């Protein structure tokens, strides 16, 4: 976790970097595109290095970091900030905390809420399917007992066992609450 002291330091540095010209308010689509390209290339390179028989772990770490560095700079440009050459890595790190962290939290929270809604919909559908399977099996049992070929009986029995297993498994969970 990033402590509050570090967050405040990054915010103070961010403001200072703007004043000193180490970070500029700027849009540059070409640079942003190049940063994205470099991030992707760095990540692919790190993956390939990891497969190398030479085991160049130091270079995997270095190139992996650069994938993150380039992508962060692409994001900063998306928000109209461009790091300059002097102490670019420190500026990028502080800008990531000061400018991007809260936006990232918000985005992740929205993703989580979407997943939560999707999970609720899936749970509702599954619950209805499970309860519906009881009615389907009730009707099948009646037909099965009185008029059905042996091959058909086997297939229907396998379906029944599968449905029953799922039904029992899920409903047992209710007993724990």
Order of alpha helices (4+ residues) and beta strands (2+ residues): alpha-beta-alpha-alpha-beta-alpha-alpha-alpha
